[in-house]
């Protein structure tokens, strides 16, 4: 996908077939960390931003072909997560499968045991699980066809739902258009292009009671109690037109002139707040922007805070850092935003089959204190070697942040990559490395990470699947405790109690060719000798749970695992939810759930996306509707069509 995007960009911007140099890194964190500094004034902020951006801009804008994120970068695959909160399980319903208990994550369906709320194709639906009836429906985007953009997600608190819509273009820096033309659907300079947050009142018939929109693209969000933190990435709203007859030097000079003429309004994110039928506009103030010692001025990360217990969304109390951000991790009291910028360098490296420069192959991590209900407070930052796979490669435990990364070239005939785990501790304004263990999976890359207390589980893969257990109880001296080599890999790891670990991924041949979805049950009671007790293999199968943890359900009360499956090779793809019971010795198939009969046509595909449990009933969710299935008999007891 990344190479296809770059190829498309080359066509759009008129790039030649000549080799394109790897663009310089958007450097934000010098070795050893830094202290963020506020600007003295808005004119001074603008002057410094322009100076940094002028040094970074080239003939194609910010990057070899303009900002490649303009066309939307693929969201990083999610990975292993803990089952929904223990509080939810105790009350007889499953919460969203989240990384950390108590730090909820947006998803396309939520339940509090009294209602099920889901969003699909621009509409919100409310279901009463007791009566198994659809009790509410709300069109979030009247007039839209529901198929145009990335899917919506929501958070739930009492009688309020917060819907997060990724409306508009994925980025905010407009692409260069051939021959000076602009894409027909390009937004105007006055448009706010970015995520739209919608507060919905669920106390009666669902209705919109507030909206918030901001320039940029949604990175992620976390909810603790009634407080929601939303992380948005943005860039200056500068249009670098393509000049066909100019040289690269002339194009660069013209682009620098565009930067020189920019204003603070072109740089800082704007927002709109709608409540009570009135819309007010604002912009992130210069006093709310901080800068590191080194930065490019081409990207900004803003953390917004909202109270779902308040009457309106408000202005979001923004905190902005001149940096980039790709990945969000939170354990509740602290929120981390990480950035590795592989999107900028990786397509060029793989196309030319060259290894990354170690200086470009680092991950920057920003730590914020989110213990209060107000704006988060910046605490510290760090830079570690290598790239993250996703947010689950980070975990805080006993005051230490553990980070798993892969470094080196993972592509080509002779990969030289290795992986490692780094242990960091906040020391003033820096996250200082106190320990590390490296050399994992030589020639391979990380496919899954799970930290459970003082133990880390790391899966690397190229032809076989080493599952490493890492002893992290002594932060200063982490070490590999054990290793298990098997074919295939786990892309998702989930603790199942009593020294057991569940994995879902792909089976593979001895040569590393994938052969379909597999679920694995590991015995990790003895970290020195991890073993696989059982395997369940579905030939030619693929599961959304392999890359999105929200699609995975583990219900401890029934020792039940539910994952969506798409199986090819049977004419049309077969789409089901597979339910397995986990015994001491392995898996037993409990049954499958199919939404095909609920569609309008026999050949209409309705892939099941999510599963949840409410009071002994398994609910499965697809774009076609919701199905209720008895946990005891695995027989259908209700169908609600939403499409």
C-alpha positions in Angstrom: 0.0 0.0 0.0 2.8 2.4 0.9 4.5 1.9 -2.5 1.2 2.3 -4.3 0.7 5.6 -2.5 4.2 6.8 -3.4 3.6 5.8 -7.1 0.4 7.7 -7.1 2.1 10.7 -5.7 4.7 10.6 -8.3 2.0 10.7 -11.0 0.1 13.5 -9.3 3.1 15.7 -8.7 4.9 15.0 -12.0 7.9 13.2 -10.5 10.3 11.6 -12.9 11.5 8.0 -12.7 14.9 9.1 -11.4 15.9 8.0 -7.9 14.5 10.3 -5.2 16.7 10.9 -2.2 15.4 9.9 1.1 13.9 13.0 2.7 15.6 14.4 5.8 14.0 13.5 9.1 11.7 15.9 10.9 14.0 15.9 13.9 12.3 16.7 17.2 14.3 15.1 20.0 18.0 15.4 20.4 19.8 12.6 22.3 19.0 12.7 25.9 15.7 14.4 25.6 14.8 18.1 26.0 12.6 20.5 27.8 9.7 22.0 25.9 9.8 25.8 25.7 6.9 28.1 25.2 7.2 31.0 22.7 7.6 34.5 24.0 5.0 36.0 21.6 3.0 35.1 18.5 5.3 37.1 16.1 8.2 35.2 17.6 6.5 31.9 17.2 5.7 32.7 13.6 9.2 33.8 12.9 10.7 30.6 14.3 8.2 28.4 12.5 9.0 30.0 9.2 12.7 29.7 9.7 12.5 26.0 10.5 10.1 25.3 7.7 12.2 27.2 5.1 15.1 24.9 5.9 13.0 21.8 5.4 10.9 22.6 2.3 12.0 21.3 -1.1 10.8 21.5 -4.7 7.8 19.3 -3.9 6.8 20.9 -0.6 7.4 19.1 2.7 8.9 15.8 1.5 9.9 14.4 -1.8 6.4 14.7 -3.2 4.8 17.1 -0.8 3.5 15.8 2.5 2.7 12.2 1.7 0.1 12.1 4.4 -2.0 14.4 2.3 -3.5 11.2 0.7 -3.9 9.5 4.1 -1.4 7.2 5.7 -2.6 3.7 6.6 -3.5 3.6 10.3 -1.1 1.4 12.2 -2.4 -2.0 13.0 -3.6 -2.4 16.5 -2.4 -5.3 18.5 -2.9 -7.2 21.8 -5.0 -5.8 24.4 -6.5 -6.7 27.8 -10.0 -7.8 28.0 -12.5 -5.1 28.8 -12.4 -3.8 32.4 -12.8 -6.1 35.3 -15.7 -3.9 36.5 -17.6 -4.6 33.3 -17.0 -8.3 33.5 -18.3 -8.4 37.1 -21.5 -6.7 35.9 -22.2 -9.3 33.2 -21.1 -7.5 30.1 -17.9 -7.2 28.1 -16.3 -3.8 27.5 -14.2 -2.8 24.6 -11.0 -4.9 24.3 -8.5 -2.2 25.4 -4.8 -2.0 26.0 -5.1 -0.9 29.6 -8.1 -1.4 32.0 -9.6 2.0 32.9 -8.3 3.7 29.8 -11.1 3.2 27.2 -10.5 3.5 23.5 -12.9 4.6 20.7 -14.6 1.8 18.8 -17.5 1.2 16.5 -19.6 -0.3 19.2 -20.0 0.3 23.0 -22.1 -1.1 25.8 -22.7 -0.3 29.4 -24.9 -3.4 29.9 -28.1 -1.3 29.7 -27.8 -0.3 26.0 -25.7 -1.1 23.0 -24.6 1.8 20.9 -23.0 1.4 17.5 -22.1 3.6 14.5 -22.1 2.4 10.9 -22.0 4.3 7.6 -22.7 7.6 9.1 -25.5 6.5 11.4 -25.8 5.8 15.1 -28.0 3.0 16.5 -29.1 2.3 20.0 -30.2 -1.2 21.0 -31.9 -2.4 24.2 -30.2 -5.8 24.9 -32.9 -6.9 27.3 -35.8 -6.6 24.8 -33.5 -7.1 21.8 -35.1 -4.1 20.1 -33.7 -1.2 18.1 -34.7 1.8 20.3 -33.0 4.7 18.5 -31.4 5.8 15.3 -29.6 9.0 14.4 -28.2 10.3 11.1 -24.8 11.8 11.8 -24.3 13.1 8.3 -27.6 13.9 6.6 -27.2 13.8 2.8 -24.0 11.7 2.9 -23.9 8.2 1.4 -22.1 6.7 4.3 -19.4 5.2 2.2 -17.0 8.1 1.6 -14.5 8.1 4.4 -12.9 6.2 7.2 -15.2 4.5 9.7 -16.5 6.3 12.7 -15.8 5.4 16.3 -17.4 6.3 19.6 -17.0 6.6 23.4 -19.8 6.1 25.9 -20.4 7.7 29.3 -23.8 7.6 31.0 -26.4 9.1 28.7 -23.7 10.6 26.5 -21.9 9.3 23.5 -19.0 11.0 21.8 -18.7 10.1 18.1 -15.4 10.6 16.5 -15.7 11.1 12.7 -12.6 11.3 10.4 -14.3 13.7 8.0 -12.5 15.5 5.3 -9.1 14.8 3.8 -6.7 12.7 5.9 -4.1 15.5 5.9 -4.2 19.3 5.9 -1.3 20.2 3.6 -2.8 20.2 0.0 -1.0 18.2 -2.7 0.7 19.8 -5.6 -1.6 19.5 -8.6 -0.3 19.0 -12.2 -0.3 22.1 -14.4 -1.5 24.3 -11.6 -4.9 22.6 -11.3 -6.5 21.7 -8.0 -8.5 18.5 -7.3 -12.2 19.1 -8.0 -13.2 18.2 -4.4 -10.3 20.2 -2.8 -11.4 22.2 0.3 -11.1 26.0 0.1 -8.6 27.8 2.4 -11.5 28.8 4.7 -12.6 25.2 5.3 -11.7 23.4 8.5 -10.5 20.0 7.2 -10.2 17.5 10.0 -12.0 15.3 12.5 -15.5 16.1 13.7 -16.5 15.2 17.3 -20.2 14.9 17.9 -21.8 14.7 21.4 -25.0 12.8 21.4 -27.7 12.7 24.2 -29.0 9.2 24.7 -31.5 9.9 27.5 -34.4 9.7 25.0 -34.4 9.6 21.2 -30.8 10.1 20.4 -30.0 13.7 19.4 -26.9 15.8 18.7 -26.3 18.4 21.4 -22.8 19.6 20.4 -20.1 19.4 17.8 -16.4 20.2 17.5 -14.2 20.4 14.5 -10.5 21.1 14.2 -7.9 21.2 11.4 -5.8 18.1 11.1 -6.2 14.4 11.2 -7.3 12.2 14.2 -4.5 10.1 15.7 -6.4 8.5 18.6 -8.3 9.2 21.8 -8.5 7.8 25.3 -11.2 8.1 28.0 -10.8 7.9 31.8 -14.0 8.5 33.7 -15.8 11.4 32.0 -12.6 12.9 30.6 -11.7 12.3 27.0 -8.2 13.1 25.5 -8.2 13.5 21.7 -4.9 13.6 19.9 -4.8 15.4 16.5 -2.0 15.8 14.1 -1.9 18.8 11.8 0.4 20.7 9.4 0.5 24.3 8.1 -2.2 25.0 5.6 0.2 25.9 2.7 -0.5 25.1 -0.9 2.7 24.4 -2.9 1.5 24.5 -6.6 3.4 22.5 -9.2 5.5 24.6 -11.6 6.1 22.4 -14.6 8.6 24.6 -16.4 10.7 25.5 -13.3 13.9 23.9 -12.1 14.1 22.3 -8.7 16.0 25.3 -7.4 13.3 27.6 -8.7 10.5 25.5 -7.2 12.2 25.4 -3.8 12.7 29.2 -3.9 9.0 29.7 -4.7 8.0 27.4 -1.9 10.1 29.3 0.5 8.4 32.5 -0.6 5.1 30.9 0.2 6.3 30.1 3.7 7.6 33.7 4.1 4.1 35.1 3.3 2.3 32.7 5.6 0.5 33.9 8.7 -0.1 32.4 12.1 -3.6 31.4 10.9 -1.9 29.3 8.2 0.1 27.4 10.8 -2.0 26.9 14.0 -5.0 24.6 14.0 -8.4 26.3 13.8 -11.5 24.9 15.4 -15.3 25.3 15.5 -17.6 24.6 18.4 -21.4 24.2 17.9 -23.9 24.1 20.7 -27.4 25.3 21.1 -27.7 26.1 17.4 -24.8 28.5 17.5 -21.3 28.0 16.1 -18.2 29.8 17.4 -14.8 29.8 15.8 -11.3 29.8 17.4 -7.7 29.0 16.9 -5.1 27.4 19.1 -3.3 30.3 20.8 0.4 30.8 20.5 0.6 30.7 24.3 -0.6 27.1 24.1 2.2 26.0 21.7 5.5 24.6 22.9 8.6 23.7 20.9 11.5 21.3 21.4 15.1 22.4 20.9 15.1 21.0 17.3 12.0 20.9 15.0 11.0 21.4 11.4 7.9 23.4 11.8 6.0 21.1 9.3 3.9 19.2 11.8 2.1 19.8 15.1 0.5 17.5 17.6 -2.5 18.8 19.7 -4.0 17.1 22.7 -7.6 18.1 23.4 -9.6 17.5 26.6 -13.3 17.2 26.9 -15.7 16.4 29.8 -18.6 14.2 28.8 -20.3 15.2 32.0 -20.5 18.8 30.8 -23.4 20.4 29.0 -21.2 21.2 25.9 -17.9 20.1 24.4 -16.3 23.5 24.8 -13.0 24.6 23.1 -11.1 21.4 24.1 -8.4 23.2 26.2 -5.8 22.5 23.6 -2.1 21.8 24.2 0.1 21.8 21.1 3.7 20.6 20.6 5.6 21.3 17.4 6.3 17.7 16.6 4.8 14.7 14.9 2.7 11.9 16.3 1.6 8.5 15.1 0.9 6.3 18.1 -1.0 6.9 21.4 -0.6 4.9 24.6 -2.2 5.7 27.9 -2.5 3.9 31.2 -4.8 6.6 32.6 -2.6 8.8 34.7 -0.1 9.3 31.8 -0.5 9.6 28.1 2.3 9.0 25.6 2.5 10.2 22.0 5.1 8.5 19.9 6.5 9.4 16.4 8.8 7.4 14.2 8.2 9.0 10.8 8.7 5.8 8.9 6.0 7.0 6.5 8.4 9.6 5.3 11.4 7.4 4.7 10.3 3.7 4.4 8.7 3.8 0.9 11.9 5.2 -0.6 14.1 2.7 1.3 12.1 -0.3 0.2 11.8 0.9 -3.4 15.6 1.2 -3.6 16.3 -1.9 -1.3 18.6 0.1 1.0 18.9 0.0 4.7 17.7 3.0 6.8 20.2 5.4 8.3 20.2 4.7 12.1 19.7 8.4 12.7 16.4 8.2 10.9 15.4 4.9 12.5 14.4 6.2 15.9 11.1 6.6 17.8 10.4 9.8 19.7 8.1 9.6 22.7 6.3 12.4 24.6 5.0 11.8 28.1 2.0 13.8 29.5 0.5 13.9 33.0 -3.2 13.3 32.6 -4.1 12.8 36.3 -6.3 15.9 36.4 -9.4 16.7 34.5 -7.9 19.8 32.9 -5.3 20.2 30.1 -2.5 17.6 30.2 0.9 18.6 31.5 4.0 17.8 29.5 6.4 15.8 31.7 9.3 14.2 29.7 10.4 12.9 26.4 12.8 10.2 25.0 14.3 8.9 21.8 14.8 5.1 21.4 16.4 3.2 18.5 14.1 1.5 16.0 10.4 1.6 15.1 7.3 0.6 17.0 4.8 -1.9 15.6 1.9 -0.2 17.4 0.8 1.2 20.8 1.2 -2.2 22.5 4.9 -2.0 22.1 4.7 0.5 24.9 3.7 -0.3 28.5 4.2 1.5 31.8 4.8 -0.6 34.9 6.1 0.3 38.3 7.1 3.8 37.2 9.0 2.5 34.1 8.1 2.7 30.4 9.0 -0.5 28.4 9.3 0.0 24.7 9.9 -2.8 22.1 11.2 -1.8 18.6 12.7 -3.3 15.5 15.9 -1.8 13.9 17.6 -2.4 10.5 16.4 -3.6 7.1 13.6 -6.1 7.2 13.2 -6.4 3.4 15.3 -7.8 0.6 17.2 -11.1 0.4 19.6 -10.4 3.3 17.8 -8.5 6.0 19.9 -7.3 8.9 17.2 -6.4 11.4 17.0 -7.1 15.1 14.6 -6.2 17.8 15.0 -5.1 21.4 13.2 -3.9 24.5 14.2 -0.6 26.2 13.3 0.4 29.8 12.9 4.1 30.5 12.3 6.1 33.7 11.2 9.7 33.9 14.1 11.8 35.2 13.2 15.5 35.2 12.2 16.4 31.7 13.8 13.3 30.1 12.8 9.7 30.0 16.2 8.1 30.7 17.1 4.7 29.5 17.9 2.5 32.5 18.1 -0.9 30.8 17.8 -2.8 27.6 17.9 -6.2 26.0 18.6 -6.4 22.2 19.4 -9.0 19.5 16.0 -10.5 19.3 14.9 -12.1 16.1 17.9 -11.4 13.8 16.7 -10.8 10.2 13.1 -10.6 11.4 10.7 -8.0 12.7 8.3 -7.7 15.6 4.8 -8.9 14.8 3.3 -8.7 18.3 4.1 -7.5 21.8 2.4 -8.0 25.1 3.6 -6.8 28.5 2.1 -8.5 31.5 3.4 -7.2 34.8 7.1 -7.8 35.0 7.2 -10.0 31.9 7.3 -9.1 28.2 6.3 -11.3 25.3 7.7 -10.5 21.9 6.9 -12.3 18.7 9.2 -11.8 15.7 8.8 -13.5 12.3 10.2 -14.0 8.9 10.0 -17.8 8.3 9.4 -19.1 11.8 7.8 -17.5 14.9 10.1 -17.1 17.9 8.0 -16.2 21.0 10.4 -14.6 23.4 9.7 -14.2 27.1 11.6 -11.2 28.6 12.2 -10.8 32.3 11.7 -7.1 33.2 11.4 -7.3 36.9 14.8 -5.6 37.3 14.5 -2.5 35.1 18.3 -2.1 35.0 19.0 -5.6 33.8 16.2 -7.0 31.5 17.0 -10.3 30.0 15.5 -13.0 27.7 14.1 -15.8 29.9 13.0 -18.2 27.2 12.2 -18.8 23.5 9.8 -20.9 21.6 10.2 -21.4 17.8 7.2 -22.6 15.8 5.9 -22.1 12.3 3.7 -19.1 11.5 3.3 -16.2 13.9 1.0 -14.5 16.4 0.0 -10.9 15.5 -2.1 -10.5 18.7 -1.4 -11.8 22.2 -3.9 -11.9 25.0 -3.4 -13.0 28.6 -5.8 -15.7 29.6 -4.9 -16.2 33.3 -3.2 -19.1 35.1 0.0 -18.8 33.1 -1.8 -19.0 29.8 -1.4 -16.7 26.7 -3.7 -16.7 23.7 -2.3 -15.8 20.2 -4.1 -15.1 17.0 -2.2 -14.8 13.7 -1.3 -16.9 10.7 0.0 -20.4 10.3 2.9 -20.6 7.8 5.0 -23.2 6.0 8.7 -23.9 6.7 9.5 -21.2 4.1 7.3 -18.6 5.8 4.4 -18.7 3.4 1.2 -17.9 5.3 -1.6 -20.6 5.2 -4.5 -19.1 7.1 -5.7 -17.9 10.5 -4.4 -19.8 13.5 -5.3 -19.4 17.2 -2.6 -20.6 19.7 -2.8 -21.4 23.4 0.6 -21.0 25.1 1.7 -22.2 28.5 3.9 -19.4 29.9 3.8 -20.4 33.6 7.5 -21.2 33.4 9.0 -18.2 31.5 12.1 -20.2 30.7 10.1 -22.9 28.9 7.2 -21.4 27.0 5.2 -24.1 25.1 2.3 -24.2 22.8 -0.5 -26.4 24.2 -2.9 -26.2 21.3 -3.5 -24.8 17.9 -6.7 -24.1 15.9 -6.1 -23.6 12.2 -8.5 -22.2 9.5 -7.1 -22.7 6.1 -7.2 -19.6 3.8 -8.7 -17.7 6.7 -8.0 -14.1 7.8 -9.3 -12.3 10.8 -9.6 -8.6 11.6 -8.4 -9.5 15.1 -5.0 -10.1 13.6 -4.6 -6.3 13.2 -7.3 -4.7 15.3 -7.6 -5.8 19.0 -11.2 -4.4 19.2 -12.3 -7.3 17.0 -11.1 -9.8 19.6 -13.3 -11.0 22.5 -12.2 -13.1 25.4 -15.0 -13.7 28.0 -13.3 -15.2 31.1 -16.5 -16.3 32.8 -17.1 -18.8 29.9 -13.4 -19.1 28.9 -14.8 -18.1 25.5 -12.8 -16.7 22.6 -14.6 -15.0 19.7 -12.9 -13.8 16.5 -14.3 -12.7 13.1 -13.2 -14.8 10.2 -13.2 -14.3 6.4 -12.4 -17.6 4.6 -11.6 -17.5 0.9 -11.5 -20.4 -1.6 -15.2 -21.1 -1.4 -16.5 -19.0 -4.3 -17.6 -16.0 -2.3 -15.7 -15.2 0.9 -17.3 -16.8 3.9 -17.8 -14.4 6.8 -18.5 -15.7 10.3 -17.6 -15.2 13.9 -15.8 -18.2 15.3 -16.4 -19.1 19.0 -14.0 -21.4 20.8 -13.9 -22.5 24.4 -10.5 -22.6 26.0 -9.9 -25.7 28.1 -6.8 -26.8 30.0 -5.8 -28.9 27.1 -6.8 -26.8 24.1 -9.7 -25.4 22.1 -13.2 -26.8 21.6 -15.4 -25.2 18.9 -18.5 -23.7 20.5 -20.1 -22.6 17.2 -20.1 -20.0 14.5 -22.3 -17.0 13.9 -23.3 -15.9 10.3 -25.0 -12.7 9.3 -25.6 -13.8 5.7 -29.3 -14.6 6.3 -29.8 -11.1 7.7 -28.7 -9.4 4.4 -31.1 -8.4 1.7 -29.5 -10.7 -0.9 -28.0 -14.2 -0.5 -24.7 -12.9 -2.2 -24.5 -9.8 -0.1 -21.4 -9.8 2.1 -21.8 -8.8 5.7 -18.4 -9.4 7.5 -18.9 -9.5 11.2 -16.7 -6.8 12.8 -17.2 -7.1 16.6 -18.5 -9.3 19.3 -19.7 -8.5 22.8 -21.5 -10.2 25.7 -24.4 -8.8 27.7 -26.2 -11.0 30.3 -25.5 -14.4 28.8 -26.1 -13.3 25.2 -23.4 -13.0 22.5 -24.0 -10.0 20.3 -22.2 -9.8 16.9 -22.1 -6.6 14.9 -21.7 -6.1 11.1 -22.7 -3.3 8.7 -25.8 -5.3 8.1 -27.0 -5.4 11.7 -26.7 -7.0 15.1 -27.4 -10.6 15.9 -28.1 -12.0 19.4 -26.9 -15.6 20.1 -27.4 -17.6 23.2 -24.1 -18.4 24.9 -25.4 -21.6 26.3 -26.8 -23.1 23.1 -25.1 -20.9 20.4 -28.4 -20.6 18.7 -29.7 -17.4 17.2 -32.3 -15.6 19.4 -32.7 -12.3 17.6 -31.7 -10.2 14.5 -31.8 -6.4 14.2 -31.1 -5.0 10.7 -29.4 -1.6 10.5 -28.5 -1.4 6.8 
